[in-house]
Amino acid sequence: MATLLPFLLFLSIISNSAAVQIQSEEESFISAVVSEKGLNFVKDLLIEKAVKTLTPLGLPDIEKNVKIPVVGAVHMAASNVTLLSIDVSSSIVQPGESGIAIVASGATANLSMDWLYSYSTWLVPIEISDEGSAFVQVEGLEVGLTVSVDNRNGTLELTLMECGCYVKDMVITLDGGASWFYQGFVNAFEDQIRSAVESAITKNIIKGALKLDSLLQTLPKEIHVDDVVALNVTFINDPLFGNASVQFDINGLFVSSDKVSAPIYLHKYSQSSISCGEALKMLGISLDEAVFNSASAVYFQAGLMHWIVDKVPDQSLLNTASWKFIIPQLYRKYPNDDMLLNISITSPPVIRITSQKIGATILSDMIVHVVDAGESIPVACISLVVSVSGVVEISGNNLTGRAELDDFTLNLKWSEVGNFHMYLIQGIMRVFLNTVFVPYVNMHLKQGFPLPIIHGFTLQNAYIFTSSSNMVVCSDVVYTDFGGAVHSSF
């Protein structure tokens, strides 16, 4: 079976070609499952697009010499044969052991054409001819295809395994013409019209398969987030399919955009399956916590986790006068001098995902500088361990978040203004973390990072839940524009 809807082949990018899976040594950290609802959504959308692509479709002209009783030999021709419209009433998409089958049945189609005939007899020595138009109603049109998709070096390769088209019946209506001509025309051309429709649809399937295979080869292996990091979207293993859903796995780790930084080695902590519970969502995307830790590591290696603070909401805090009762020696040595804070993250922040929350631990050194006579003088270094937790949200096709302070600890590493107890500055430090540090973190989290969504589709009514070391995004999707490449909304 084959389909008159060649772009239904696109469904195969989320299918598998065989029951036996070839395992890769590389791990997958992001997995996506398209549910039965999602498969039907894409199928229906692509049917609509394919019908628009295939109509109108010109078919070859037909000519034939026919013997008609009494009249004799008649030359008949059908020209300007055009497939005007297609109506698909029923269709299914079904993964199977040898690939994925897509079948449209009970479809109807309308065609138009021009006809003419000419003949001469020994009784009338001149040629007799006539011409007019005709309309054809095709009924019981069944079309289908079977495709397989294999992973080839991190990209997908499509193979059209089987295709076919069958026209069950048709009704031909002639406008004009002699009464004897109708049956002669039907007898002469019905089979040829049937064959022309079936052949044209099959050829379009083959052409669509070749185009889609070429398109799959162009899917990017990385999505660039900014000048520093990119998301590795290389496919891992062959796609997996069940009775009514399809899963595909990608690497999913963030990597350095410049390829200069040392590679990051992380391991997947969980092998949990993707489930959106009783919610009938089209798509489920699972992200291992290693995805977030890879981003943390790349930004850290790039030297971007460094921050000079010289302005705060309460600017008086950055003047030694505010500290004269807490650290008297600082004020005596540098009276009424402005201060600044040089904050450096000392190791990549560690993100942990549990069923209760998403948390991160941030280790940093904060060097306190005094600006004296235009010179920045380091006077103390405080080791700061900050614990934050937060929520993750969906904005378009981006995963964004916001954090809040859980706890922190302080330790004096060295001081040029004498020893002072950390408990004395805890109150001020809490104010600083809540009013400066956490808002700064949230400013970056708000920008988010892209999820690997096919271009032209946008997540809708998404919700997120977490389990041990794993996050799952469950969502419906809406169609906005058809492209055919992995797209990110940044």
N, C-alpha and C positions, 0 to 999 in steps of 0.2 A: 504494500500500500504506500501511497505517497500523497503529499498534501499540496493543494493549490496555494498554500500559505508558507512560502519558503522561509520567511523570517521566524517562523516557529522554531526553526533550528536554534535560535538563540537560547531557547530553554536548555539546550544540551550543555551549556557551559556550567550548569550545576548538576550534571549527571555523571554516571560512571559507565565504563564500557564493559565491565565484567565483574563477576562476583568475587574473584580472587584479587586482592589488593597487593600491590608491590610497595613494601614499606621503605621509607627513606631513612637514612641515618640522621637527617636533620629533623629537629622537633618543630611542631606547630604550636604557636602560642595564641593564635586567634582562630576560632572556628565559627562557621556560620551554617545554620540549618534553615532551608526554605521549606516551610510546611506545605501541606496539601492546599491550604487556603492561598498561600503565596504562589504556588505553582499555577493554580487556576487563574489567579489575578494576572500573572505574566502571560499566560496562554491567551486569555481573552483579549488582553491589550495588544498582543502581537497579531492575533487574528484580525483585529480591527485595522491595524497598520498594514498588514499584508494585503487585505482586500483593497485598500486604497492604492497600494502599489501595483496590484495586478489589473486593476480596471481603470480605464479601458485597455484591453489587450488585443492587438491585431493578430488574426490567424491567417494561414496561407489561403490563397484563392484555390478554388476547386473547379475542374473542368472534366466533362465526361460526354461521350457519345452513347446515346441510348436508343434502342429500337422500340418504338411505340406502335402497337397495332393500328392498322389503317393509315396512320400518319407516316410511319417509316422511321428512318434514321434521324434523330434529333440531337443537335449539339447543345448541351446545357452547361451553364457556368454559374458559379457563385463567387462573388467578389466583395471586397470591403467587409469581410467577415470579422466582426468585432465582439469580443466578450465585454458586455456593458456593465454587468453587476453580478455580485455573488452574495448570497445570504446563507450564513452558516448557523444552523439551528442547534446543533449538538456537537460537542468536541470533548476529548479527554486527553490527558497526558499521564502516562503510566510507566514508571521505572520498571525494568525487568533485568533478568540475569545477563542478557546479551547487549543491553543498552537501554535506551529510553524510547518508548513508542508514543507518537502523537497522531491521533486519528480524528478527522472531522467527518461526520456522517449526516445523512439527511439534508445535505446542502442543496440549494437551488441556484441556477445561474440563468441569465438572460443574454441572448446574442441577437445581433442584427446583421443583415447582409443585403446585398443587391443580387438579383437573379436576371438571367436572360436566356433565351433559347432561339435557335434558328434552324430552319430545315427547308428543303425543297423537294418536290415530287415530280414525277413525269407528267402529272396532270397540270401542274402549275409550274412553268419553267422559271419563275422568279423566286428568290429566296424570301421566305416568310419568317419574321422575327418578332419578338416581344420582350419586354423587360419590366422589372418592377422591384419591389422590396419584400423582405421576409423577416419574420420574427421567430426566434427559437426559445422555448422554455425548457431548460434542462432540469430534470427532477431526479432525486435519489443519487446525487453526486456524493461519492465517498472517496476520501483522500487520506493518505497517511504516510508516515515515514518512521524509520528506526535509525537512530544515530548513536554513535559511541564517542566518548571524549577521553583522551589519555593525557596524562601529565608528561610533558617533554621538556626536561631541563627547566622546570619552574613555570612553564607556560602551558596552555591547553591546546591540544591538537584535536580537531574534529574530523570524524569520518562518517560519511553517509553510507550506512550499511544496506539499507533497503528503502525503496520508494515506489509508489504506484498510484494510479488514479483509475476510478471506474465510474462510468456514467450509466445509470440504470435505465433511464427512459428520457425521451424528449418529445415535445410537441412543436411541430413546425406550422406556422401560419403564413400563407402567401397573400400579398396584397396585389390583386389583379391576376391576369393569366387565364388561359383557357381551362375548362373543367378537367380535360384529360391531362393537363400539365401537372396538376398538383400531385397525383399519385405517382406519376413518373419521376417528379423531382424528389419526393420522399424516398422512393425506392432506390433512386440513383445516389442520393447524397446523405441519407441519414447515417449510415455507417461511417462515411468519410468525415462528417461533421463531428460525430462521436470520437473518432480517432484523433481528429485535429485538436479537440478540447483536451483529451487525455494526454496527448503528446506535448502540447504547449505547457500544460501545468507541470508535467514531469521535468521538462527542460528547465523551467523556472526554479524547480526544487534544486536541481543540480547546480545551477548558476548561484542560487542563494547559499548553498552549502560551501561552495568554493569561496564566496565573498566572506562568509562568516568565519571560515577557517583562517583566512588571511587576517581578519579582524582580531581573532583570538591571539594571533602571533604578535599583535601590536599592543596588547594589554601591558601597561607598565609594570615593572618589577619593584618600583619604589614610588611612593608619594612624598614629595618634598613638602615639609611643614614650614620650614624657614631656611635661612642660610646655614643653619647648624645641623639640624636633624632631618632625617627622612624615615618614613615607615616602610619597612621591607614587606612587600605584599607578594612575594614569590609563593607560588602554589607548592604545597608539600603533599606527596602521594597523589594517587588518583582520587577523584571525588567518590564519595560513598553515598549509596542510596538505599532507602528502605522501601516499604510498600507504598508509601504516600509522601515521602519527604526526601530531600537530597541535602547532603552535607559536603562542604568543601573546607579544606584547611589551608591556612597560609602561615608563613613564618611569623609575621606580626611584631617583630622586635624593631625598635628604633635603632638606626645606625647613623654614623656621621655622614653628613652630606659631602664633605671634602675627601672622604676615604683615607684621611691621614691618621686619624686617631686609631689607637689600638683596638682590635676587636673585643667585644664584650661577650663573655660566656655565661649564660644563665640556663637554669634548668627548670622545667615545668614541674610544679609541685602537685598538681592534681590532674586526674584523667576523667573528671566528672562529665557526664553527658549533658547536652543542652536540652533544657525543658522549660517551657513557659507555663507549666501547670495547666489549669483548665482554661486559661485565656486563649482564645482563638486568634493568634497573631500570625502574620505572614512570615516573619523573619525573627530568628533568634541568633544573637552574636555573643559568643563567649570569649572573654579576655582574661588570660592568666595574669596574676600580679606581676609576673616577669616583664610584661609589656610596659608597665609603668616604671618599673625599676630600670629598664633599659634606657628609657628617656632620661631618667635621673642621672644615670651613669654617663651618657653622651654629653649632656649639658655640663656635668662636672668636669669631664675630660677637656671640654672646650674652654675651661677657665671662666665660665660665665656666672658662677655662683660666688660673686664678690660684689660688695655693696658699700659705698661710702654714704653715710647718713650725716648730713649737716643741717637738715631742716626737719622739724617735728611739729605736731600740732601745738604743743606747749613749748615754744622756743626757749623759754627760760631754763628748761632742763639741760640745754646744751650751753650752760654757762657755769663756771666754777662757783659762782655765788650761791647757786641752788644746792651745792654739795658741802658747804662749809661746816655744817653740823654733822654730816654723815662721814665725810672724809676731810677732816680739818687740815691735814697736811697738804692736801691738794689745793685748798683755797689759799693757805698761807704762802705756798710756793708760786701759785699762779692766780693771784686775786683778780676776780672779774674778767677772766679770759674766756673767750668762746671755746667750745669743744666740738669735736666731730668723732664719729664712730666708724671704724674700719672693720666691717664684718666679712669674714671669709668662711664658707662652708668647708669643713676639713675632710669630709668624705661624702660620697653620693648619698643623699637622703634615701632611707629605706621605707618602702611602702608595704604595708601589710593589709590584706583583705580578709575579713572574717564575716560570718553571717550577721554579726551585730553592727559592724562599722568598717569604714576604710580609714586607716590611720597611717601616719608617717612619723619617723623619728629623724630629727635634723641635728647634726653635730656641727658646731661652729666655734670659731674664736672671734671675740670682739675686742679689738685693740682701741683703747680710749686715747685720743689725741687732744692736746691742748694747742690752740693757735695763739702763740705768743710772739708779738712783734713781727707778725707775718709769717712766722715759721711754725710748721706743724710738728709737734713734739709728742712722741708716744710716751705715755706715762703709766699705763697698766694694761694687762691682757686678762680677759675673763673667758674661761671656757664655758660654753652655753650649750646645754642639751635640751631641745624643745620637742615636745610631743604634741602633735595636732591630729585632729580627726575632722572628717567632713562628709559631704554628700557629693555625688556625681549626678550631673543633669545632662539632658540632650538639648542642644541648640542647633536646629537644622540637621545636618549630618555630622555635627561635631560633638565630641564628648567634652563637657566642661565641668567645672567643680568649684566648690568654695569650702574653705577650712575655718576651724575655730580652735583656739588654744585649749589644750587639755592640761598640760603641766610643763614644768621646766625645772632644771637644776643649774646652779652656778658654782663655779670653782675658780678661784684666783690663781692664775698661772704664774704671773710675775707682776711686780709693782715698783715704780720709781718714787712713789709717794707714801711709802710705808704700808704695812699690812693692815687690812681692814676686813671686817667680817661680812660675808655674803648676805646674811640675813638682814643686814642694815639696808641693803639696796634692793631687796626682793620686791618690795611694794612698787618702787619706781620702775623696776625692770618689767613687772607685770603690766604696768600702764604702757610702757614702751612696746612690749610685744603685742598687746591688744590694739593699740592705736597706730602703730607704724609697721611692725614686722608682718603681722597677719594680713592687714590690708594690702601690703606689697605682694605677698604670696598670692592672695586672691585676685589681684590685678592680672597676674600671669595665668592663673588657673581659668579665669573667665575666657581667655582666648581659646583654650582647649586645643584638641588635636583631632584630625579627621578620622572617621571610620571608613573602611573600604567599601563604599557604596557605588554601584554601577551608575554612571553618569545619566542624569535625567530622572532619577528617582530620589524622593525625599522621605525620610522617616516621619511617621505620624502617629500620635497617641502612644508614644513609647513609654515604657517604664523599665526600671532597673532594679535588680535584686542581687544580693551577694551571697556567696557561700565561702567555705574555707579556701582561701587563696584564689578566688575566682569571682568574676563579675559577668552577669548576663544581661544583655539588652534585648528586650522583647518589643517588637514594634510592627505596626502595619506600615505600608509604604504608599505614597501617591506618585503618580507619573506627572512630570513637568515638561520633559524634553527628551527626545530619543537621540542618543549618541552612540554608545557602545563601547565606552572605555571607562576604566575605573576612575572615579572622580571624587575629589574632596572639596568640602565647602569652606575653604580658607582663602 
